[in-house]
Amino acid sequence: MASIGVFYGSSTGNTEDAADRIAQAFGGGVASTNITATSADEILAHDLIIFGVSTWGTGDLQDDFEDFMTTLEEMDFSGKKVAVFGLGDQEGYPDTFVDAMGIVGKTARDRGATLIGSTATDGYTFDSSDAEENGSFIGLALDEENQSDLTQDRVVKWVAQLQGQI
Ligand SMILES: Cc1cc2nc3c(=O)[nH]c(=O)nc-3n(C[C@H](O)[C@H](O)[C@H](O)COP(=O)(O)O)c2cc1C
């Protein structure tokens, strides 16, 4: 079985909670780890690497992930699959919805990763997102402010999608 790791940056716990749900949805054997408590080598030990990050400021990375970017920008993801999820607020920040997910996913791809886990933008209302590419999100967008009731269903479906792509 492919080794899978979930790594997240979270300021108020929403991305941490989503990371735990995603790890659990794999049905065991997948850990979720704070990005502050890991290393490039630990991350690259996995075949499928899942990064979760919330967006702060106006389209900015969550603080801990911001600190991690210098490491991420030097990592070699050749031969690795990477999937990203992002927490954001589509009503409060419709012009920068889940931008940080876009930044992280595109950086990993620039560093050689094969990105998997893109999802439709149907069911979300926003004006602009750095995480949108060719009409889809490059990963999974979650919104605890406005659509927390949809989170678990979105997580379960996304994990099933990833399991079909590894
Ligand atoms: C000051 C502030 C700025 C924010 N900026 C954005 C933003 O630009 N885009 C977005 O989609 N969400 C934005 N959010 C919403 C957060 O991303 C959202 O609350 C998220 O669930 C936080 O996750 P965390 O607790 O894991 O950090 C912002 C929230 C706050 C309080």
PDBQT file of the ligand as one rigid body, heavy atoms in Angstrom, charges set to zero:
ROOT
HETATM    1  C1  LIG A 201      -8.202  38.207   9.380  1.00  0.00    +0.000 C 
HETATM    2  C2  LIG A 201      -8.654  37.066   8.511  1.00  0.00    +0.000 A 
HETATM    3  C3  LIG A 201      -8.277  37.017   7.186  1.00  0.00    +0.000 A 
HETATM    4  C4  LIG A 201      -8.713  36.003   6.335  1.00  0.00    +0.000 A 
HETATM    5  N1  LIG A 201      -8.387  36.020   4.988  1.00  0.00    +0.000 NA
HETATM    6  C5  LIG A 201      -8.919  35.083   4.162  1.00  0.00    +0.000 A 
HETATM    7  C6  LIG A 201      -8.685  35.134   2.755  1.00  0.00    +0.000 A 
HETATM    8  O1  LIG A 201      -8.011  36.016   2.213  1.00  0.00    +0.000 OA
HETATM    9  N2  LIG A 201      -9.237  34.153   1.971  1.00  0.00    +0.000 N 
HETATM   10  C7  LIG A 201     -10.014  33.150   2.490  1.00  0.00    +0.000 A 
HETATM   11  O2  LIG A 201     -10.499  32.309   1.728  1.00  0.00    +0.000 OA
HETATM   12  N3  LIG A 201     -10.237  33.076   3.844  1.00  0.00    +0.000 NA
HETATM   13  C8  LIG A 201      -9.714  34.012   4.671  1.00  0.00    +0.000 A 
HETATM   14  N4  LIG A 201      -9.947  33.931   6.026  1.00  0.00    +0.000 N 
HETATM   15  C9  LIG A 201     -10.758  32.818   6.570  1.00  0.00    +0.000 C 
HETATM   16  C10 LIG A 201      -9.871  31.699   7.167  1.00  0.00    +0.000 C 
HETATM   17  O3  LIG A 201      -9.064  31.112   6.168  1.00  0.00    +0.000 OA
HETATM   18  C11 LIG A 201     -10.772  30.649   7.777  1.00  0.00    +0.000 C 
HETATM   19  O4  LIG A 201     -11.334  31.153   8.970  1.00  0.00    +0.000 OA
HETATM   20  C12 LIG A 201     -10.109  29.324   8.071  1.00  0.00    +0.000 C 
HETATM   21  O5  LIG A 201     -11.088  28.361   8.395  1.00  0.00    +0.000 OA
HETATM   22  C13 LIG A 201      -9.062  29.405   9.177  1.00  0.00    +0.000 C 
HETATM   23  O6  LIG A 201      -8.446  28.134   9.286  1.00  0.00    +0.000 OA
HETATM   24  P1  LIG A 201      -7.387  27.792  10.457  1.00  0.00    +0.000 P 
HETATM   25  O7  LIG A 201      -8.132  27.886  11.753  1.00  0.00    +0.000 OA
HETATM   26  O8  LIG A 201      -6.973  26.405  10.168  1.00  0.00    +0.000 OA
HETATM   27  O9  LIG A 201      -6.257  28.761  10.325  1.00  0.00    +0.000 OA
HETATM   28  C14 LIG A 201      -9.520  34.962   6.867  1.00  0.00    +0.000 A 
HETATM   29  C15 LIG A 201      -9.878  34.994   8.231  1.00  0.00    +0.000 A 
HETATM   30  C16 LIG A 201      -9.477  36.036   9.025  1.00  0.00    +0.000 A 
HETATM   31  C17 LIG A 201      -9.936  36.062  10.471  1.00  0.00    +0.000 C 
ENDROOT
TORSDOF 0
